[in-house]
Amino acid sequence: MSQDKASAILTAIGGADNVVEIEPCITRLRCEVRDAALIDEPALRALGVHGVLRAGGAVQIVVGPDADTIASDIEDLL
């Protein structure tokens, strides 16, 4: 997975300042964000994300089997 996709996902979830925590879970990125209103779902879908599930400040982004790699790449960007 390219750093470009990880960077684009990070931007679509409000940037590094909005991320409290991010971790992979099989096919999803589990994120805790400061402001869920900053998440750009249309941008995430344009990047090939399969779904976005929200519960308060917790967000799950369904990315498929590359979740571990994407999470690692995003951690490198934080």
PDB file of N, CA, C and O in Angstrom, chain B, residues numbered from 101:
ATOM      1  N   MET B 101       0.863  -1.178   0.000  1.00  0.00           N
ATOM      2  CA  MET B 101       0.000   0.000   0.000  1.00  0.00           C
ATOM      3  C   MET B 101       0.897   1.224   0.000  1.00  0.00           C
ATOM      4  O   MET B 101       1.917   1.268   0.688  1.00  0.00           O
ATOM      5  N   SER B 102       0.516   2.178  -0.752  1.00  0.00           N
ATOM      6  CA  SER B 102       1.367   3.357  -0.886  1.00  0.00           C
ATOM      7  C   SER B 102       1.160   4.343   0.259  1.00  0.00           C
ATOM      8  O   SER B 102       0.089   4.421   0.860  1.00  0.00           O
ATOM      9  N   GLN B 103       2.215   5.084   0.533  1.00  0.00           N
ATOM     10  CA  GLN B 103       2.134   6.162   1.512  1.00  0.00           C
ATOM     11  C   GLN B 103       1.121   7.204   1.038  1.00  0.00           C
ATOM     12  O   GLN B 103       0.500   7.883   1.856  1.00  0.00           O
ATOM     13  N   ASP B 104       0.951   7.333  -0.295  1.00  0.00           N
ATOM     14  CA  ASP B 104       0.007   8.320  -0.827  1.00  0.00           C
ATOM     15  C   ASP B 104      -1.406   8.035  -0.360  1.00  0.00           C
ATOM     16  O   ASP B 104      -2.126   8.958   0.019  1.00  0.00           O
ATOM     17  N   LYS B 105      -1.821   6.761  -0.380  1.00  0.00           N
ATOM     18  CA  LYS B 105      -3.175   6.416   0.058  1.00  0.00           C
ATOM     19  C   LYS B 105      -3.322   6.670   1.558  1.00  0.00           C
ATOM     20  O   LYS B 105      -4.337   7.203   2.005  1.00  0.00           O
ATOM     21  N   ALA B 106      -2.313   6.290   2.324  1.00  0.00           N
ATOM     22  CA  ALA B 106      -2.353   6.525   3.770  1.00  0.00           C
ATOM     23  C   ALA B 106      -2.448   8.015   4.054  1.00  0.00           C
ATOM     24  O   ALA B 106      -3.211   8.437   4.923  1.00  0.00           O
ATOM     25  N   SER B 107      -1.678   8.810   3.327  1.00  0.00           N
ATOM     26  CA  SER B 107      -1.702  10.258   3.505  1.00  0.00           C
ATOM     27  C   SER B 107      -3.067  10.832   3.139  1.00  0.00           C
ATOM     28  O   SER B 107      -3.575  11.717   3.827  1.00  0.00           O
ATOM     29  N   ALA B 108      -3.662  10.329   2.055  1.00  0.00           N
ATOM     30  CA  ALA B 108      -4.977  10.809   1.631  1.00  0.00           C
ATOM     31  C   ALA B 108      -6.055  10.433   2.646  1.00  0.00           C
ATOM     32  O   ALA B 108      -6.958  11.225   2.914  1.00  0.00           O
ATOM     33  N   ILE B 109      -5.964   9.225   3.210  1.00  0.00           N
ATOM     34  CA  ILE B 109      -6.923   8.822   4.244  1.00  0.00           C
ATOM     35  C   ILE B 109      -6.749   9.694   5.475  1.00  0.00           C
ATOM     36  O   ILE B 109      -7.734  10.138   6.065  1.00  0.00           O
ATOM     37  N   LEU B 110      -5.511   9.944   5.867  1.00  0.00           N
ATOM     38  CA  LEU B 110      -5.244  10.802   7.020  1.00  0.00           C
ATOM     39  C   LEU B 110      -5.843  12.191   6.810  1.00  0.00           C
ATOM     40  O   LEU B 110      -6.449  12.751   7.725  1.00  0.00           O
ATOM     41  N   THR B 111      -5.679  12.743   5.623  1.00  0.00           N
ATOM     42  CA  THR B 111      -6.262  14.051   5.307  1.00  0.00           C
ATOM     43  C   THR B 111      -7.789  13.994   5.404  1.00  0.00           C
ATOM     44  O   THR B 111      -8.414  14.909   5.940  1.00  0.00           O
ATOM     45  N   ALA B 112      -8.387  12.917   4.886  1.00  0.00           N
ATOM     46  CA  ALA B 112      -9.848  12.789   4.866  1.00  0.00           C
ATOM     47  C   ALA B 112     -10.441  12.588   6.261  1.00  0.00           C
ATOM     48  O   ALA B 112     -11.634  12.816   6.462  1.00  0.00           O
ATOM     49  N   ILE B 113      -9.625  12.166   7.222  1.00  0.00           N
ATOM     50  CA  ILE B 113     -10.151  12.030   8.592  1.00  0.00           C
ATOM     51  C   ILE B 113      -9.795  13.234   9.454  1.00  0.00           C
ATOM     52  O   ILE B 113      -9.894  13.178  10.680  1.00  0.00           O
ATOM     53  N   GLY B 114      -9.387  14.304   8.820  1.00  0.00           N
ATOM     54  CA  GLY B 114      -9.178  15.557   9.542  1.00  0.00           C
ATOM     55  C   GLY B 114      -7.734  15.888   9.846  1.00  0.00           C
ATOM     56  O   GLY B 114      -7.457  16.864  10.544  1.00  0.00           O
ATOM     57  N   GLY B 115      -6.803  15.089   9.332  1.00  0.00           N
ATOM     58  CA  GLY B 115      -5.384  15.376   9.539  1.00  0.00           C
ATOM     59  C   GLY B 115      -4.857  14.824  10.844  1.00  0.00           C
ATOM     60  O   GLY B 115      -5.612  14.351  11.693  1.00  0.00           O
ATOM     61  N   ALA B 116      -3.553  14.893  10.985  1.00  0.00           N
ATOM     62  CA  ALA B 116      -2.875  14.326  12.154  1.00  0.00           C
ATOM     63  C   ALA B 116      -3.363  14.939  13.466  1.00  0.00           C
ATOM     64  O   ALA B 116      -3.443  14.245  14.479  1.00  0.00           O
ATOM     65  N   ASP B 117      -3.688  16.224  13.458  1.00  0.00           N
ATOM     66  CA  ASP B 117      -4.135  16.881  14.683  1.00  0.00           C
ATOM     67  C   ASP B 117      -5.485  16.369  15.166  1.00  0.00           C
ATOM     68  O   ASP B 117      -5.824  16.528  16.339  1.00  0.00           O
ATOM     69  N   ASN B 118      -6.266  15.748  14.264  1.00  0.00           N
ATOM     70  CA  ASN B 118      -7.583  15.243  14.634  1.00  0.00           C
ATOM     71  C   ASN B 118      -7.528  13.804  15.151  1.00  0.00           C
ATOM     72  O   ASN B 118      -8.492  13.332  15.755  1.00  0.00           O
ATOM     73  N   VAL B 119      -6.425  13.110  14.926  1.00  0.00           N
ATOM     74  CA  VAL B 119      -6.321  11.699  15.293  1.00  0.00           C
ATOM     75  C   VAL B 119      -5.791  11.566  16.720  1.00  0.00           C
ATOM     76  O   VAL B 119      -4.707  12.053  17.042  1.00  0.00           O
ATOM     77  N   VAL B 120      -6.573  10.898  17.568  1.00  0.00           N
ATOM     78  CA  VAL B 120      -6.143  10.584  18.927  1.00  0.00           C
ATOM     79  C   VAL B 120      -5.425   9.239  18.901  1.00  0.00           C
ATOM     80  O   VAL B 120      -4.358   9.078  19.495  1.00  0.00           O
ATOM     81  N   GLU B 121      -6.030   8.272  18.201  1.00  0.00           N
ATOM     82  CA  GLU B 121      -5.464   6.927  18.113  1.00  0.00           C
ATOM     83  C   GLU B 121      -5.981   6.265  16.852  1.00  0.00           C
ATOM     84  O   GLU B 121      -7.108   6.517  16.425  1.00  0.00           O
ATOM     85  N   ILE B 122      -5.154   5.415  16.256  1.00  0.00           N
ATOM     86  CA  ILE B 122      -5.582   4.631  15.096  1.00  0.00           C
ATOM     87  C   ILE B 122      -4.951   3.252  15.203  1.00  0.00           C
ATOM     88  O   ILE B 122      -3.764   3.121  15.502  1.00  0.00           O
ATOM     89  N   GLU B 123      -5.758   2.223  14.956  1.00  0.00           N
ATOM     90  CA  GLU B 123      -5.238   0.863  15.006  1.00  0.00           C
ATOM     91  C   GLU B 123      -5.989   0.000  14.000  1.00  0.00           C
ATOM     92  O   GLU B 123      -7.163   0.249  13.724  1.00  0.00           O
ATOM     93  N   PRO B 124      -5.324  -1.008  13.453  1.00  0.00           N
ATOM     94  CA  PRO B 124      -5.983  -1.901  12.501  1.00  0.00           C
ATOM     95  C   PRO B 124      -6.779  -2.974  13.223  1.00  0.00           C
ATOM     96  O   PRO B 124      -6.443  -3.362  14.341  1.00  0.00           O
ATOM     97  N   CYS B 125      -7.830  -3.446  12.583  1.00  0.00           N
ATOM     98  CA  CYS B 125      -8.628  -4.558  13.104  1.00  0.00           C
ATOM     99  C   CYS B 125      -9.141  -5.352  11.908  1.00  0.00           C
ATOM    100  O   CYS B 125     -10.212  -5.054  11.378  1.00  0.00           O
ATOM    101  N   ILE B 126      -8.412  -6.326  11.496  1.00  0.00           N
ATOM    102  CA  ILE B 126      -8.689  -7.218  10.371  1.00  0.00           C
ATOM    103  C   ILE B 126      -8.881  -6.435   9.074  1.00  0.00           C
ATOM    104  O   ILE B 126      -7.931  -6.293   8.304  1.00  0.00           O
ATOM    105  N   THR B 127     -10.093  -5.918   8.810  1.00  0.00           N
ATOM    106  CA  THR B 127     -10.338  -5.192   7.556  1.00  0.00           C
ATOM    107  C   THR B 127     -10.659  -3.719   7.791  1.00  0.00           C
ATOM    108  O   THR B 127     -11.075  -3.015   6.870  1.00  0.00           O
ATOM    109  N   ARG B 128     -10.465  -3.259   9.019  1.00  0.00           N
ATOM    110  CA  ARG B 128     -10.874  -1.898   9.363  1.00  0.00           C
ATOM    111  C   ARG B 128      -9.763  -1.127  10.038  1.00  0.00           C
ATOM    112  O   ARG B 128      -8.839  -1.695  10.620  1.00  0.00           O
ATOM    113  N   LEU B 129      -9.881   0.177   9.941  1.00  0.00           N
ATOM    114  CA  LEU B 129      -9.057   1.073  10.739  1.00  0.00           C
ATOM    115  C   LEU B 129      -9.960   1.585  11.848  1.00  0.00           C
ATOM    116  O   LEU B 129     -10.988   2.206  11.578  1.00  0.00           O
ATOM    117  N   ARG B 130      -9.589   1.333  13.074  1.00  0.00           N
ATOM    118  CA  ARG B 130     -10.351   1.870  14.206  1.00  0.00           C
ATOM    119  C   ARG B 130      -9.664   3.154  14.627  1.00  0.00           C
ATOM    120  O   ARG B 130      -8.487   3.156  14.988  1.00  0.00           O
ATOM    121  N   CYS B 131     -10.407   4.236  14.576  1.00  0.00           N
ATOM    122  CA  CYS B 131      -9.836   5.541  14.862  1.00  0.00           C
ATOM    123  C   CYS B 131     -10.604   6.204  15.990  1.00  0.00           C
ATOM    124  O   CYS B 131     -11.827   6.102  16.083  1.00  0.00           O
ATOM    125  N   GLU B 132      -9.860   6.882  16.836  1.00  0.00           N
ATOM    126  CA  GLU B 132     -10.466   7.794  17.797  1.00  0.00           C
ATOM    127  C   GLU B 132     -10.034   9.176  17.341  1.00  0.00           C
ATOM    128  O   GLU B 132      -8.844   9.463  17.214  1.00  0.00           O
ATOM    129  N   VAL B 133     -11.035  10.038  17.096  1.00  0.00           N
ATOM    130  CA  VAL B 133     -10.741  11.377  16.586  1.00  0.00           C
ATOM    131  C   VAL B 133     -11.259  12.432  17.554  1.00  0.00           C
ATOM    132  O   VAL B 133     -12.161  12.175  18.351  1.00  0.00           O
ATOM    133  N   ARG B 134     -10.676  13.616  17.469  1.00  0.00           N
ATOM    134  CA  ARG B 134     -11.103  14.721  18.324  1.00  0.00           C
ATOM    135  C   ARG B 134     -12.428  15.305  17.847  1.00  0.00           C
ATOM    136  O   ARG B 134     -13.281  15.655  18.662  1.00  0.00           O
ATOM    137  N   ASP B 135     -12.606  15.414  16.514  1.00  0.00           N
ATOM    138  CA  ASP B 135     -13.817  16.011  15.957  1.00  0.00           C
ATOM    139  C   ASP B 135     -14.290  15.181  14.766  1.00  0.00           C
ATOM    140  O   ASP B 135     -13.732  15.283  13.674  1.00  0.00           O
ATOM    141  N   ALA B 136     -15.323  14.359  14.979  1.00  0.00           N
ATOM    142  CA  ALA B 136     -15.841  13.481  13.921  1.00  0.00           C
ATOM    143  C   ALA B 136     -16.428  14.271  12.758  1.00  0.00           C
ATOM    144  O   ALA B 136     -16.558  13.739  11.655  1.00  0.00           O
ATOM    145  N   ALA B 137     -16.784  15.533  12.988  1.00  0.00           N
ATOM    146  CA  ALA B 137     -17.350  16.362  11.919  1.00  0.00           C
ATOM    147  C   ALA B 137     -16.314  16.665  10.834  1.00  0.00           C
ATOM    148  O   ALA B 137     -16.681  17.039   9.720  1.00  0.00           O
ATOM    149  N   LEU B 138     -15.038  16.508  11.144  1.00  0.00           N
ATOM    150  CA  LEU B 138     -13.982  16.776  10.159  1.00  0.00           C
ATOM    151  C   LEU B 138     -13.778  15.622   9.176  1.00  0.00           C
ATOM    152  O   LEU B 138     -13.030  15.764   8.209  1.00  0.00           O
ATOM    153  N   ILE B 139     -14.431  14.489   9.409  1.00  0.00           N
ATOM    154  CA  ILE B 139     -14.250  13.335   8.536  1.00  0.00           C
ATOM    155  C   ILE B 139     -15.009  13.560   7.231  1.00  0.00           C
ATOM    156  O   ILE B 139     -16.204  13.854   7.235  1.00  0.00           O
ATOM    157  N   ASP B 140     -14.299  13.418   6.126  1.00  0.00           N
ATOM    158  CA  ASP B 140     -14.848  13.632   4.788  1.00  0.00           C
ATOM    159  C   ASP B 140     -15.171  12.272   4.166  1.00  0.00           C
ATOM    160  O   ASP B 140     -14.335  11.668   3.495  1.00  0.00           O
ATOM    161  N   GLU B 141     -16.407  11.801   4.403  1.00  0.00           N
ATOM    162  CA  GLU B 141     -16.795  10.479   3.901  1.00  0.00           C
ATOM    163  C   GLU B 141     -16.742  10.379   2.378  1.00  0.00           C
ATOM    164  O   GLU B 141     -16.270   9.365   1.863  1.00  0.00           O
ATOM    165  N   PRO B 142     -17.213  11.399   1.627  1.00  0.00           N
ATOM    166  CA  PRO B 142     -17.099  11.291   0.160  1.00  0.00           C
ATOM    167  C   PRO B 142     -15.646  11.128  -0.300  1.00  0.00           C
ATOM    168  O   PRO B 142     -15.380  10.381  -1.241  1.00  0.00           O
ATOM    169  N   ALA B 143     -14.713  11.813   0.348  1.00  0.00           N
ATOM    170  CA  ALA B 143     -13.297  11.673  -0.011  1.00  0.00           C
ATOM    171  C   ALA B 143     -12.802  10.269   0.310  1.00  0.00           C
ATOM    172  O   ALA B 143     -12.044   9.687  -0.466  1.00  0.00           O
ATOM    173  N   LEU B 144     -13.226   9.716   1.452  1.00  0.00           N
ATOM    174  CA  LEU B 144     -12.831   8.354   1.810  1.00  0.00           C
ATOM    175  C   LEU B 144     -13.367   7.358   0.793  1.00  0.00           C
ATOM    176  O   LEU B 144     -12.648   6.452   0.371  1.00  0.00           O
ATOM    177  N   ARG B 145     -14.613   7.519   0.400  1.00  0.00           N
ATOM    178  CA  ARG B 145     -15.212   6.608  -0.586  1.00  0.00           C
ATOM    179  C   ARG B 145     -14.489   6.722  -1.932  1.00  0.00           C
ATOM    180  O   ARG B 145     -14.303   5.722  -2.625  1.00  0.00           O
ATOM    181  N   ALA B 146     -14.088   7.932  -2.294  1.00  0.00           N
ATOM    182  CA  ALA B 146     -13.343   8.137  -3.541  1.00  0.00           C
ATOM    183  C   ALA B 146     -11.988   7.421  -3.502  1.00  0.00           C
ATOM    184  O   ALA B 146     -11.429   7.083  -4.545  1.00  0.00           O
ATOM    185  N   LEU B 147     -11.472   7.195  -2.302  1.00  0.00           N
ATOM    186  CA  LEU B 147     -10.202   6.486  -2.136  1.00  0.00           C
ATOM    187  C   LEU B 147     -10.377   4.969  -2.128  1.00  0.00           C
ATOM    188  O   LEU B 147      -9.400   4.229  -2.015  1.00  0.00           O
ATOM    189  N   GLY B 148     -11.618   4.509  -2.249  1.00  0.00           N
ATOM    190  CA  GLY B 148     -11.871   3.073  -2.295  1.00  0.00           C
ATOM    191  C   GLY B 148     -12.270   2.452  -0.971  1.00  0.00           C
ATOM    192  O   GLY B 148     -12.340   1.229  -0.856  1.00  0.00           O
ATOM    193  N   VAL B 149     -12.534   3.290   0.039  1.00  0.00           N
ATOM    194  CA  VAL B 149     -12.983   2.791   1.335  1.00  0.00           C
ATOM    195  C   VAL B 149     -14.382   2.189   1.165  1.00  0.00           C
ATOM    196  O   VAL B 149     -15.237   2.763   0.490  1.00  0.00           O
ATOM    197  N   HIS B 150     -14.601   1.033   1.783  1.00  0.00           N
ATOM    198  CA  HIS B 150     -15.868   0.317   1.621  1.00  0.00           C
ATOM    199  C   HIS B 150     -16.980   0.828   2.530  1.00  0.00           C
ATOM    200  O   HIS B 150     -18.159   0.607   2.252  1.00  0.00           O
ATOM    201  N   GLY B 151     -16.616   1.503   3.608  1.00  0.00           N
ATOM    202  CA  GLY B 151     -17.628   2.012   4.519  1.00  0.00           C
ATOM    203  C   GLY B 151     -17.012   2.787   5.664  1.00  0.00           C
ATOM    204  O   GLY B 151     -15.828   2.647   5.970  1.00  0.00           O
ATOM    205  N   VAL B 152     -17.850   3.619   6.298  1.00  0.00           N
ATOM    206  CA  VAL B 152     -17.434   4.403   7.456  1.00  0.00           C
ATOM    207  C   VAL B 152     -18.512   4.241   8.519  1.00  0.00           C
ATOM    208  O   VAL B 152     -19.673   4.571   8.280  1.00  0.00           O
ATOM    209  N   LEU B 153     -18.140   3.738   9.681  1.00  0.00           N
ATOM    210  CA  LEU B 153     -19.067   3.554  10.791  1.00  0.00           C
ATOM    211  C   LEU B 153     -18.661   4.493  11.913  1.00  0.00           C
ATOM    212  O   LEU B 153     -17.495   4.533  12.307  1.00  0.00           O
ATOM    213  N   ARG B 154     -19.625   5.250  12.428  1.00  0.00           N
ATOM    214  CA  ARG B 154     -19.319   6.233  13.472  1.00  0.00           C
ATOM    215  C   ARG B 154     -20.080   5.922  14.758  1.00  0.00           C
ATOM    216  O   ARG B 154     -21.215   5.445  14.737  1.00  0.00           O
ATOM    217  N   ALA B 155     -19.422   6.207  15.870  1.00  0.00           N
ATOM    218  CA  ALA B 155     -20.050   6.123  17.186  1.00  0.00           C
ATOM    219  C   ALA B 155     -19.351   7.151  18.063  1.00  0.00           C
ATOM    220  O   ALA B 155     -18.346   6.843  18.705  1.00  0.00           O
ATOM    221  N   GLY B 156     -19.875   8.368  18.094  1.00  0.00           N
ATOM    222  CA  GLY B 156     -19.242   9.446  18.844  1.00  0.00           C
ATOM    223  C   GLY B 156     -17.902   9.792  18.226  1.00  0.00           C
ATOM    224  O   GLY B 156     -17.820  10.066  17.028  1.00  0.00           O
ATOM    225  N   GLY B 157     -16.844   9.781  19.040  1.00  0.00           N
ATOM    226  CA  GLY B 157     -15.507  10.085  18.542  1.00  0.00           C
ATOM    227  C   GLY B 157     -14.784   8.867  17.990  1.00  0.00           C
ATOM    228  O   GLY B 157     -13.634   8.961  17.561  1.00  0.00           O
ATOM    229  N   ALA B 158     -15.462   7.720  18.002  1.00  0.00           N
ATOM    230  CA  ALA B 158     -14.867   6.499  17.451  1.00  0.00           C
ATOM    231  C   ALA B 158     -15.377   6.296  16.034  1.00  0.00           C
ATOM    232  O   ALA B 158     -16.572   6.416  15.767  1.00  0.00           O
ATOM    233  N   VAL B 159     -14.461   5.987  15.136  1.00  0.00           N
ATOM    234  CA  VAL B 159     -14.805   5.796  13.737  1.00  0.00           C
ATOM    235  C   VAL B 159     -14.116   4.532  13.256  1.00  0.00           C
ATOM    236  O   VAL B 159     -12.939   4.309  13.538  1.00  0.00           O
ATOM    237  N   GLN B 160     -14.854   3.707  12.529  1.00  0.00           N
ATOM    238  CA  GLN B 160     -14.260   2.540  11.891  1.00  0.00           C
ATOM    239  C   GLN B 160     -14.333   2.762  10.386  1.00  0.00           C
ATOM    240  O   GLN B 160     -15.399   3.043   9.837  1.00  0.00           O
ATOM    241  N   ILE B 161     -13.196   2.633   9.734  1.00  0.00           N
ATOM    242  CA  ILE B 161     -13.100   2.822   8.295  1.00  0.00           C
ATOM    243  C   ILE B 161     -12.789   1.465   7.687  1.00  0.00           C
ATOM    244  O   ILE B 161     -11.728   0.893   7.937  1.00  0.00           O
ATOM    245  N   VAL B 162     -13.718   0.953   6.888  1.00  0.00           N
ATOM    246  CA  VAL B 162     -13.568  -0.373   6.289  1.00  0.00           C
ATOM    247  C   VAL B 162     -12.715  -0.236   5.031  1.00  0.00           C
ATOM    248  O   VAL B 162     -13.157   0.320   4.026  1.00  0.00           O
ATOM    249  N   VAL B 163     -11.481  -0.752   5.101  1.00  0.00           N
ATOM    250  CA  VAL B 163     -10.531  -0.610   4.000  1.00  0.00           C
ATOM    251  C   VAL B 163     -10.177  -1.931   3.332  1.00  0.00           C
ATOM    252  O   VAL B 163      -9.555  -1.929   2.270  1.00  0.00           O
ATOM    253  N   GLY B 164     -10.553  -3.046   3.921  1.00  0.00           N
ATOM    254  CA  GLY B 164     -10.206  -4.340   3.349  1.00  0.00           C
ATOM    255  C   GLY B 164      -8.968  -4.920   3.992  1.00  0.00           C
ATOM    256  O   GLY B 164      -8.544  -4.465   5.054  1.00  0.00           O
ATOM    257  N   PRO B 165      -8.377  -5.933   3.347  1.00  0.00           N
ATOM    258  CA  PRO B 165      -7.281  -6.680   3.967  1.00  0.00           C
ATOM    259  C   PRO B 165      -5.970  -5.905   4.139  1.00  0.00           C
ATOM    260  O   PRO B 165      -5.036  -6.416   4.758  1.00  0.00           O
ATOM    261  N   ASP B 166      -5.886  -4.699   3.611  1.00  0.00           N
ATOM    262  CA  ASP B 166      -4.673  -3.890   3.765  1.00  0.00           C
ATOM    263  C   ASP B 166      -4.697  -3.024   5.022  1.00  0.00           C
ATOM    264  O   ASP B 166      -3.864  -2.128   5.162  1.00  0.00           O
ATOM    265  N   ALA B 167      -5.630  -3.270   5.934  1.00  0.00           N
ATOM    266  CA  ALA B 167      -5.789  -2.419   7.123  1.00  0.00           C
ATOM    267  C   ALA B 167      -4.494  -2.296   7.927  1.00  0.00           C
ATOM    268  O   ALA B 167      -4.144  -1.198   8.360  1.00  0.00           O
ATOM    269  N   ASP B 168      -3.782  -3.398   8.133  1.00  0.00           N
ATOM    270  CA  ASP B 168      -2.540  -3.346   8.917  1.00  0.00           C
ATOM    271  C   ASP B 168      -1.512  -2.421   8.272  1.00  0.00           C
ATOM    272  O   ASP B 168      -0.893  -1.599   8.947  1.00  0.00           O
ATOM    273  N   THR B 169      -1.340  -2.561   6.973  1.00  0.00           N
ATOM    274  CA  THR B 169      -0.360  -1.748   6.250  1.00  0.00           C
ATOM    275  C   THR B 169      -0.752  -0.281   6.258  1.00  0.00           C
ATOM    276  O   THR B 169       0.082   0.592   6.495  1.00  0.00           O
ATOM    277  N   ILE B 170      -2.028  -0.014   5.997  1.00  0.00           N
ATOM    278  CA  ILE B 170      -2.488   1.380   5.971  1.00  0.00           C
ATOM    279  C   ILE B 170      -2.323   2.011   7.348  1.00  0.00           C
ATOM    280  O   ILE B 170      -1.848   3.142   7.454  1.00  0.00           O
ATOM    281  N   ALA B 171      -2.712   1.293   8.409  1.00  0.00           N
ATOM    282  CA  ALA B 171      -2.570   1.828   9.767  1.00  0.00           C
ATOM    283  C   ALA B 171      -1.106   2.119  10.080  1.00  0.00           C
ATOM    284  O   ALA B 171      -0.790   3.153  10.670  1.00  0.00           O
ATOM    285  N   SER B 172      -0.219   1.220   9.690  1.00  0.00           N
ATOM    286  CA  SER B 172       1.208   1.421   9.925  1.00  0.00           C
ATOM    287  C   SER B 172       1.713   2.651   9.169  1.00  0.00           C
ATOM    288  O   SER B 172       2.480   3.450   9.709  1.00  0.00           O
ATOM    289  N   ASP B 173       1.275   2.794   7.913  1.00  0.00           N
ATOM    290  CA  ASP B 173       1.688   3.956   7.120  1.00  0.00           C
ATOM    291  C   ASP B 173       1.158   5.257   7.723  1.00  0.00           C
ATOM    292  O   ASP B 173       1.856   6.271   7.722  1.00  0.00           O
ATOM    293  N   ILE B 174      -0.070   5.230   8.236  1.00  0.00           N
ATOM    294  CA  ILE B 174      -0.634   6.435   8.864  1.00  0.00           C
ATOM    295  C   ILE B 174       0.131   6.747  10.150  1.00  0.00           C
ATOM    296  O   ILE B 174       0.432   7.908  10.428  1.00  0.00           O
ATOM    297  N   GLU B 175       0.447   5.706  10.940  1.00  0.00           N
ATOM    298  CA  GLU B 175       1.239   5.932  12.168  1.00  0.00           C
ATOM    299  C   GLU B 175       2.558   6.618  11.837  1.00  0.00           C
ATOM    300  O   GLU B 175       3.006   7.496  12.574  1.00  0.00           O
ATOM    301  N   ASP B 176       3.179   6.218  10.728  1.00  0.00           N
ATOM    302  CA  ASP B 176       4.444   6.845  10.303  1.00  0.00           C
ATOM    303  C   ASP B 176       4.264   8.319   9.995  1.00  0.00           C
ATOM    304  O   ASP B 176       5.201   9.104  10.143  1.00  0.00           O
ATOM    305  N   LEU B 177       3.058   8.707   9.564  1.00  0.00           N
ATOM    306  CA  LEU B 177       2.780  10.090   9.195  1.00  0.00           C
ATOM    307  C   LEU B 177       2.396  10.965  10.393  1.00  0.00           C
ATOM    308  O   LEU B 177       2.430  12.193  10.309  1.00  0.00           O
ATOM    309  N   LEU B 178       2.031  10.322  11.505  1.00  0.00           N
ATOM    310  CA  LEU B 178       1.588  11.088  12.676  1.00  0.00           C
ATOM    311  C   LEU B 178       2.757  11.670  13.452  1.00  0.00           C
ATOM    312  O   LEU B 178       2.553  12.341  14.464  1.00  0.00           O
TER     313      LEU B 178
END
